Amino acid sequence: MGAVHDTLAELRLVDHHCHGVVAVDLDRADFESLITEGERWPGSGISPFDSPVGVAVRRHCAPLLDLPRHAPAEAYLARRAELGRREVDRRFLAAAGVEVFCVDTGFGPADLTGDAFGTYETYEIVRLESVAERVAADGVEPDEYAGTFARAARDAVARPGVVGVKSVAAYRTGFDLDPARPAAADVTQAARRWLLRGGRLDDPVLVRHLLWTAVDLGLPLQLHTGFGDNDIRLHRTDPTLLTDWLHLTAGTIPVLLLHCWPYQRQAAYLATVFEQVYLDVGLTLHYVGPARARAVVAEALEITPFRKLLYSSDAYGVSEFHWLGALAFRRGLGELLQDRVDGDELSLPDALRIARWAGADNARQVYRWPADS
């Protein structure tokens, strides 16, 4: 396989963006709902197991449960239930070879420290929309919203173990926003509309205010871009729509573009021309599976500076995605770099350095680990 593959196989990864796993055993319906960004369609004859990610689970996860490769879905789920979630999680986390997890605690299962995860180093990423929505739920006057949200956000990031913040503006409004910091009067007026209406934070003025609050907090900011469930409007999640905002925020905080597909080339452009921009292709890799991981990584790295690519799994709900994300990343990056070494387009020392950077060192450089604070 080559020295690059060997280095990546042994490298303890830093997963700079993921979620927790569910703390209950899963039946077929529950499991299928967690391995798709779409929905289950009962009666349609369409199953998430009959998709690239479902095939990848049966091919690459089944052997870790003592099953043959390509085990049928029924056999896979029966074996998973027989072992129980704690043993399943232990096996997949051990196989993933991740040393550090940065966990977005703002959506779904948040616990990545209990049960099988207790031996791993974990840090927290604060989702700012969740902070804003808690402020609204607790009750606040429109003219006090901006200050109350700022204080709540500062309190949230002051918790032990917090190393960054995240926004899901891509889901709520998309990125085709006025890039300027909104005036205080506009924030108050928008807060009045939102607080009367209730619901999710999806007012464009308040989303802009949230992004600028992230700048004020001074921590790395993760931004969902590209691929997600059907709540997004994909054409509004192209990260190049952030270009003017990135100009205005140059010299402030690192901005980490998550997932990116099908905009990994656009994200690569931004990482090339803006010092503060970084990217990953997490989530994408376990959905395309190890068979297509190289193609996605290759497009992400066509022009990206090598200190700008990070590893993430974006694993959510099931521990299989921690394993599949790590496997696809190691395989995709390893094949790409090894072929460049074999073709004399890259020296072996350079390739090994790039592998270590992308797998762990770039994340350590971007985030403020508690030991470095």
C-alpha positions in Angstrom: 0.0 0.0 0.0 2.9 2.4 0.7 4.4 4.6 3.4 1.6 7.2 3.1 -1.1 4.6 3.8 0.9 3.2 6.7 1.3 6.7 8.2 -2.4 7.5 7.9 -3.4 4.0 9.3 -1.3 4.7 12.4 -2.2 8.4 12.8 -4.4 9.3 15.7 -6.9 11.7 14.2 -8.5 14.9 15.5 -12.1 15.0 14.5 -12.8 18.7 14.6 -16.6 18.4 14.0 -18.9 15.6 15.1 -22.0 14.9 17.2 -22.9 12.4 19.8 -24.5 9.0 19.5 -27.9 7.9 20.6 -28.0 6.3 24.0 -30.6 3.6 23.2 -30.7 0.4 21.2 -32.1 0.9 17.7 -34.7 -1.0 15.7 -34.6 -1.0 11.9 -36.7 2.1 11.5 -34.6 4.1 13.9 -31.3 2.9 12.4 -32.4 3.7 8.9 -33.5 7.2 9.9 -30.0 7.9 11.2 -28.1 6.7 8.1 -29.7 9.1 5.6 -29.9 12.9 5.3 -33.3 12.3 3.6 -36.3 10.7 5.3 -37.7 7.2 5.5 -40.5 6.6 3.0 -42.5 3.6 4.4 -44.3 1.7 1.6 -42.1 3.1 -1.1 -39.8 0.1 -1.3 -36.8 2.5 -0.9 -34.5 1.8 2.0 -31.4 3.7 3.1 -29.6 0.4 3.0 -30.0 0.5 -0.8 -27.8 3.6 -1.2 -24.1 4.3 -1.3 -23.9 4.9 2.5 -26.1 1.8 3.2 -23.8 -0.4 1.1 -20.7 1.1 2.8 -22.2 0.2 6.2 -22.8 -3.4 5.1 -19.4 -3.7 3.4 -17.1 -1.9 5.9 -18.9 -2.0 9.2 -20.2 -5.6 9.1 -16.7 -7.2 9.7 -16.3 -5.2 12.9 -19.5 -6.9 14.2 -18.0 -10.4 13.3 -20.1 -10.6 10.1 -19.0 -11.3 6.5 -18.6 -8.3 4.2 -21.8 -7.3 2.5 -24.0 -9.0 5.1 -27.7 -8.4 4.5 -29.3 -5.6 6.3 -31.4 -8.0 8.4 -28.4 -9.9 9.6 -26.5 -6.7 10.3 -29.2 -5.3 12.4 -29.8 -8.5 14.3 -26.1 -8.8 15.1 -26.0 -5.1 16.2 -28.9 -5.8 18.6 -27.3 -8.9 19.9 -24.1 -7.1 20.8 -25.9 -4.0 22.3 -25.1 -0.4 21.7 -22.3 -0.1 24.2 -20.3 -2.9 22.6 -21.1 -1.7 19.1 -20.0 1.9 20.0 -16.8 0.6 21.6 -15.8 -1.4 18.5 -16.4 1.4 16.0 -14.8 4.1 18.1 -11.7 1.9 18.7 -11.5 1.2 15.0 -11.8 4.8 14.0 -8.5 5.7 15.7 -9.6 9.2 16.7 -7.7 10.8 19.6 -9.7 14.0 20.0 -13.4 14.8 19.3 -14.8 18.3 19.0 -18.5 17.9 19.6 -21.3 20.1 18.4 -23.7 19.8 21.3 -26.4 22.0 19.8 -28.4 19.4 18.0 -29.5 15.9 18.7 -27.5 13.5 20.9 -24.9 15.5 22.7 -23.1 12.9 24.9 -19.8 11.8 23.5 -18.2 11.3 26.9 -20.2 8.5 28.5 -20.1 4.8 28.0 -17.6 3.8 25.3 -16.5 7.4 24.8 -15.2 8.0 28.3 -11.6 7.4 27.5 -11.4 9.9 24.7 -10.4 13.6 24.8 -13.4 15.6 23.9 -14.1 19.3 23.5 -17.3 21.3 22.9 -18.4 23.4 19.9 -21.2 25.8 20.9 -24.0 26.2 18.4 -24.9 29.9 18.5 -28.5 29.5 17.1 -29.2 27.3 20.1 -27.9 30.0 22.5 -30.1 32.6 20.8 -33.2 30.4 20.9 -32.7 29.8 24.6 -32.5 33.5 25.2 -35.8 34.0 23.4 -37.4 31.1 25.3 -36.3 32.6 28.7 -38.0 35.9 27.8 -36.2 39.1 26.7 -37.4 42.5 25.5 -36.5 43.4 21.9 -34.3 46.3 22.8 -32.4 44.0 25.3 -32.0 41.1 22.9 -28.6 42.0 21.4 -26.9 42.5 24.8 -28.6 39.5 26.4 -27.5 37.2 23.5 -24.0 38.5 23.6 -23.7 37.8 27.4 -25.3 34.4 27.0 -22.8 33.6 24.1 -19.9 34.7 26.2 -21.0 32.6 29.1 -21.5 29.6 26.9 -18.0 29.8 25.4 -16.5 30.3 28.8 -17.5 26.8 29.9 -14.5 24.4 30.4 -13.7 22.5 27.3 -15.3 24.9 24.7 -12.9 25.5 21.8 -15.1 27.0 19.1 -18.6 28.0 17.9 -20.8 27.0 15.0 -23.6 28.5 13.0 -26.2 26.8 10.8 -27.0 30.0 8.9 -27.0 27.8 5.8 -30.1 26.1 7.0 -31.9 29.2 8.3 -31.4 31.8 5.6 -28.6 30.7 3.3 -25.5 32.8 2.8 -26.9 35.4 0.3 -27.0 38.0 3.1 -26.0 41.6 3.4 -22.4 41.1 4.7 -22.3 44.3 6.9 -22.7 44.3 10.6 -26.4 45.3 11.2 -27.2 48.5 13.1 -28.4 48.2 16.6 -31.8 49.7 15.7 -32.2 47.1 12.9 -31.4 44.3 15.4 -34.0 45.5 17.8 -36.6 45.8 15.1 -35.8 42.3 13.9 -35.8 40.9 17.4 -39.3 42.4 17.9 -40.6 40.6 14.8 -39.0 37.3 15.8 -40.0 37.3 19.4 -43.6 38.0 18.5 -43.6 35.2 15.9 -41.5 32.7 17.8 -39.9 29.6 16.3 -36.4 29.1 15.0 -33.9 31.9 14.5 -34.3 32.5 10.8 -34.6 36.3 10.5 -31.8 37.5 8.1 -30.9 40.5 10.2 -30.6 38.4 13.4 -28.6 35.7 11.5 -26.2 38.4 10.3 -26.0 39.7 13.9 -25.2 36.2 15.1 -22.3 35.8 12.6 -20.9 39.1 13.8 -21.3 38.1 17.4 -19.2 35.1 16.5 -16.5 37.4 15.3 -16.7 39.3 18.6 -16.3 36.1 20.6 -12.9 35.5 19.0 -13.1 31.7 18.7 -13.0 29.6 15.5 -16.3 29.6 13.7 -17.6 26.5 12.0 -20.1 27.0 9.2 -22.3 24.3 7.7 -22.0 24.6 3.9 -23.4 22.4 1.1 -24.9 19.0 1.7 -27.6 18.5 4.4 -31.1 17.4 4.8 -34.1 18.8 2.8 -34.5 21.7 5.2 -31.7 23.6 3.3 -31.9 25.3 -0.1 -28.7 24.0 -1.6 -28.1 26.9 -4.0 -28.0 29.2 -1.0 -25.3 27.2 0.8 -22.5 27.9 -1.7 -19.7 29.2 0.5 -18.6 31.7 -2.1 -21.7 33.7 -1.2 -19.8 34.6 1.9 -17.0 36.4 -0.1 -17.9 39.9 0.9 -18.4 39.0 4.6 -15.0 37.3 4.5 -13.4 40.5 3.2 -15.0 42.4 6.1 -13.9 39.9 8.7 -10.3 39.4 7.4 -7.8 39.3 10.3 -10.3 38.3 12.9 -11.3 34.6 13.5 -10.7 31.3 11.7 -13.7 30.3 9.6 -14.1 26.6 9.1 -16.3 25.5 6.1 -17.9 22.1 7.0 -18.9 19.3 4.6 -18.9 21.5 1.4 -20.2 19.0 -1.1 -21.0 19.8 -4.0 -19.1 23.0 -3.3 -15.7 21.6 -2.3 -14.0 23.4 -5.2 -15.6 26.7 -4.2 -14.5 26.1 -0.6 -11.0 25.4 -1.9 -10.9 28.7 -3.7 -11.9 30.5 -0.5 -9.3 28.7 1.5 -6.7 29.7 -1.1 -7.5 33.4 -1.2 -8.5 34.1 2.4 -6.0 33.5 5.2 -8.7 32.8 7.8 -10.6 30.1 5.8 -10.2 26.4 6.3 -12.3 23.4 5.1 -13.2 19.8 5.5 -15.3 17.3 3.6 -16.8 15.6 6.6 -20.2 14.1 6.3 -19.6 13.8 2.5 -17.0 11.1 2.9 -19.1 8.5 4.7 -22.1 9.2 2.4 -20.0 8.7 -0.8 -18.2 5.8 1.0 -14.5 4.8 0.8 -15.0 3.9 -2.9 -15.5 7.6 -3.9 -13.6 9.3 -1.1 -10.5 9.9 -3.2 -12.5 11.8 -5.8 -13.9 14.2 -3.2 -10.6 14.7 -1.4 -8.9 15.3 -4.7 -11.2 18.1 -5.7 -10.9 19.7 -2.2 -7.2 19.6 -2.5 -6.8 20.8 -6.1 -5.7 24.2 -5.0 -6.1 24.3 -1.3 -3.0 25.1 0.8 -2.1 21.9 2.7 -2.4 23.6 6.1 -6.0 24.4 5.4 -7.7 20.9 5.1 -9.0 19.4 8.4 -10.5 16.0 9.2 -14.0 15.7 10.4 -16.5 12.9 10.4 -19.7 14.8 11.2 -20.8 11.5 12.6 -24.3 11.7 14.1 -26.4 9.3 16.0 -24.7 6.0 15.1 -21.1 5.1 15.8 -20.7 3.5 12.4 -20.2 6.9 11.0 -17.2 7.6 13.2 -15.6 4.5 11.7 -16.7 5.1 8.1 -15.6 8.8 8.2 -12.2 7.9 9.4 -11.8 5.0 7.0 -12.9 7.0 4.0 -10.6 9.9 5.0 -7.5 7.7 5.5 -8.2 5.8 2.3 -9.1 8.8 0.1 -6.2 11.0 1.2 -3.8 8.1 1.3 -4.5 7.0 -2.3 -4.2 10.5 -3.6 -0.9 11.3 -1.8 0.6 7.9 -2.6 -0.1 8.2 -6.3 1.5 11.6 -6.3 4.6 10.2 -4.6 4.7 7.3 -7.1 4.4 9.7 -10.0 7.2 11.9 -8.6 4.8 14.8 -8.2 5.4 14.9 -4.5 8.2 13.8 -2.3 7.5 11.2 0.4 8.5 13.5 3.3 6.1 16.1 1.9 3.3 13.6 1.6 3.8 12.3 5.1 3.8 15.8 6.4 0.5 16.6 4.5 -1.1 13.5 5.9 -0.2 14.5 9.5 -1.4 18.0 9.0 -4.8 17.1 7.6 -5.4 14.3 10.0 -4.5 16.1 13.2 -2.0 19.0 13.2 -4.1 21.5 11.3 -7.0 21.2 13.8 -4.6 21.6 16.7 -3.2 24.7 15.2 -6.6 26.3 14.6 -8.4 25.6 17.9 -7.6 26.9 21.3 -7.0 23.7 23.3 -7.4 24.3 27.0 -3.8 23.6 27.6 -2.9 26.4 25.2 -5.4 29.0 26.6 
